[in-house]
Amino acid sequence: MRFKCQAGCVTCCQQKGFVYLTEEDIVRAAAFLGMSAADFERKFVYRTTNLRRLRTPRDAQCGFLRPDGCSIHPAKPTQCRIFPFWPELVEDRKEWEKTGEWCPGIGKGELVQIEAAFKCLKSELGIRPIYHQLEHRVEAHILVAFLAYCLTVTLKHRLQAHAPGLTPRAVLEKLAAIQTLDVWLPTTDGRYLVMPRYTEPEAELALLLHQLKITLPKQPQPRLVAAPAGATPQLKM
């Protein structure tokens, strides 16, 4: 995927839809305008129980859009800042290409390998931003997407140096065979001996780890803990 925002372009700001806000978005924009967050919200924000979005003027798509661009550009909302790298676009090539029909920046600039990164680690969440209504879930979504991108790029460079025939996704699928678990053993005094363990890699996976110069840490040390609430320890001999 390629994208480079074009100077003077405000086409994305003119599209129909709502701009949803986090609490931090409100505070940041209010500070930029020299207002309190409460005053900014009363004037510009429509709030429901779980959602906050910018009010939409009758005669425009956005109240902050001016002929020369966004009037709060340095403090614009997160939703605006990360466009067009919204998961619903990068996870669906047809939607990406459809957006490219009106966004002149799509298809230009350096290659951004972000679609595969999103799919590698976010697919297990089973959630999409369009369904997020709580601020902490929006922030978690952005964080996981960023971590996925960092992991994929780092792994790609390591593979180029040590195992050029493999892709990051293929390696992650192989590494999924390593799992961790906690073994809880009751003791005679009512406590539990907890032994965290990860599965030992089989020969093929061990060879891959060796090629990538990845050394697994030692098995964690066992620890004694109090019995969980409601537990009835029974030591079987």
C-alpha positions in Angstrom: 0.0 0.0 0.0 1.1 3.5 -0.8 -0.1 6.8 0.6 1.2 10.4 0.8 -1.1 13.2 1.8 -1.2 15.8 -1.0 -0.6 19.4 -0.1 -3.7 21.5 0.1 -6.0 18.5 -0.3 -9.1 18.4 2.0 -11.1 15.8 0.1 -11.2 13.4 3.1 -12.7 16.2 5.2 -15.6 16.6 2.8 -16.8 13.0 2.8 -20.1 12.2 4.5 -19.8 10.7 8.0 -19.1 11.5 11.6 -15.8 12.2 13.4 -15.7 10.3 16.6 -13.7 11.6 19.5 -11.7 10.4 22.5 -11.5 12.4 25.7 -7.9 13.2 24.8 -9.1 14.6 21.5 -11.4 17.0 23.2 -8.8 18.2 25.7 -6.2 18.6 22.9 -8.5 20.6 20.6 -9.8 22.7 23.4 -6.3 23.6 24.5 -5.3 24.5 20.9 -8.3 26.9 20.7 -7.6 28.4 24.2 -10.8 27.0 25.6 -11.7 24.7 28.5 -12.6 21.1 27.6 -16.1 21.8 29.0 -16.7 24.9 26.8 -15.3 23.0 23.7 -17.7 20.1 24.4 -20.7 22.4 24.8 -20.0 24.2 21.6 -18.7 21.5 19.3 -19.4 18.0 20.6 -22.5 15.8 20.5 -22.4 13.2 23.3 -24.4 10.1 24.0 -23.9 7.5 26.8 -20.9 5.9 25.1 -20.1 8.0 22.1 -18.6 11.5 21.5 -18.5 13.0 18.0 -18.1 16.4 16.4 -21.3 18.3 15.7 -22.0 18.6 12.0 -23.0 22.0 10.7 -26.0 22.3 8.4 -24.0 23.9 5.6 -20.8 22.0 5.9 -19.4 18.5 6.6 -17.0 19.8 9.4 -17.2 23.0 11.4 -13.4 23.3 11.4 -12.9 23.0 7.7 -11.7 26.2 6.0 -10.8 26.9 2.3 -7.1 26.6 3.2 -7.6 23.4 5.3 -8.3 22.3 8.8 -8.3 25.1 11.3 -7.3 22.8 14.1 -4.8 20.7 12.1 -2.1 20.5 14.8 -4.7 19.2 17.2 -7.1 17.3 14.9 -8.9 14.2 16.2 -7.2 10.8 16.1 -9.7 9.5 13.6 -8.6 12.3 11.2 -4.9 11.9 12.0 -4.7 8.2 11.1 -6.7 8.3 7.9 -6.5 6.4 5.5 -5.0 3.7 7.7 -8.3 2.7 9.2 -8.5 -1.0 9.8 -11.7 -1.3 7.7 -9.7 0.1 4.8 -6.4 -1.6 5.1 -8.0 -5.0 5.8 -10.1 -4.9 2.7 -8.3 -4.1 -0.6 -11.6 -3.3 -2.4 -12.4 -0.7 0.2 -8.9 0.7 0.0 -9.2 0.9 -3.8 -12.7 2.4 -3.6 -11.3 5.1 -1.2 -8.5 5.7 -3.7 -11.1 6.8 -6.3 -11.6 10.1 -4.4 -8.4 10.3 -2.2 -5.5 11.5 -4.5 -2.9 10.5 -1.9 -3.6 6.8 -2.1 -1.2 5.1 -4.5 1.5 7.7 -4.1 4.5 7.8 -1.8 6.6 5.0 -0.3 5.2 1.5 0.1 3.6 0.9 3.5 3.3 -2.8 4.4 0.6 -2.4 7.0 -2.2 -4.6 5.8 -0.4 -7.9 6.6 0.7 -6.4 9.9 -2.9 -5.7 11.0 -4.0 -9.2 10.0 -1.2 -10.9 11.8 -2.1 -9.8 15.3 -5.5 -8.1 15.1 -7.5 -10.8 13.5 -7.8 -12.8 16.7 -9.6 -9.8 18.4 -12.7 -10.2 16.3 -13.4 -6.5 16.7 -13.4 -3.6 14.3 -13.2 0.2 15.2 -16.7 0.8 13.8 -18.1 -1.1 16.7 -15.9 0.6 19.4 -17.9 2.7 21.8 -15.6 2.8 24.8 -12.5 5.0 24.8 -10.2 2.3 26.2 -11.2 -0.1 23.4 -10.4 2.5 20.7 -7.0 3.2 22.3 -6.3 -0.6 22.7 -7.2 -1.1 19.0 -4.7 1.6 17.9 -2.0 0.2 20.2 -2.3 -3.4 19.0 -2.3 -2.2 15.4 0.9 -0.3 16.0 2.6 -3.2 17.8 1.6 -5.5 15.0 3.2 -3.2 12.5 6.4 -2.9 14.6 6.6 -6.7 15.1 6.1 -7.5 11.4 8.7 -5.0 10.2 11.2 -6.1 12.7 10.6 -9.8 11.8 10.8 -9.0 8.1 14.3 -7.5 8.5 15.5 -10.4 10.6 14.3 -12.8 8.0 16.0 -11.0 5.2 19.3 -11.5 7.0 18.9 -15.0 8.3 16.1 -16.8 6.5 15.2 -14.9 3.3 12.9 -17.7 2.0 10.3 -17.1 4.8 7.6 -14.5 5.3 6.7 -12.9 8.7 3.3 -14.5 8.6 4.7 -18.0 8.0 7.1 -17.6 10.9 4.4 -16.4 13.2 2.3 -19.4 12.3 5.2 -21.7 13.2 5.9 -19.9 16.4 2.2 -20.3 17.4 3.2 -23.9 18.3 5.0 -22.5 21.4 2.4 -22.1 24.1 2.6 -21.2 27.8 0.6 -22.5 30.7 0.6 -22.5 34.5 0.7 -25.8 36.4 -1.0 -25.4 39.8 -0.1 -28.1 42.4 -1.8 -28.0 45.8 0.5 -28.3 48.9 -0.2 -29.8 52.3 -0.5 -26.3 54.0 -3.3 -25.2 51.7 -1.3 -23.1 49.3 -0.4 -23.8 45.6 2.9 -24.3 43.9 2.5 -22.5 40.5 4.9 -23.7 37.8 4.8 -21.5 34.6 6.0 -23.5 31.6 6.2 -23.1 27.9 6.2 -26.0 25.5 9.6 -27.1 24.2 9.9 -26.5 20.4 10.1 -29.5 18.2 13.2 -30.1 16.0 12.0 -28.1 12.9 11.0 -25.1 15.1 14.2 -25.3 17.1 16.1 -25.1 13.8 14.1 -22.0 12.7 14.9 -20.3 16.1 18.5 -21.1 15.6 18.5 -19.6 12.1 16.9 -16.5 13.4 19.3 -16.3 16.3 16.5 -16.3 18.8 17.2 -17.9 22.2 14.2 -18.8 24.3 14.5 -17.7 28.0 14.8 -20.3 30.8 11.7 -21.8 32.2 10.3 -19.5 34.9 10.9 -20.3 38.5 8.0 -21.9 40.4 6.3 -19.8 43.1 4.1 -20.4 46.1 0.7 -18.6 46.2 -2.3 -18.5 48.5 -5.2 -20.6 47.5 -7.7 -18.7 45.2 -11.0 -17.7 46.8 -13.4 -20.6 46.9 -10.7 -23.2 46.1 -10.6 -26.4 48.1 -7.1 -27.8 47.7 -6.8 -31.5 47.6 -3.4 -33.2 47.5 -3.6 -36.6 45.8 -0.8 -39.0 46.5 
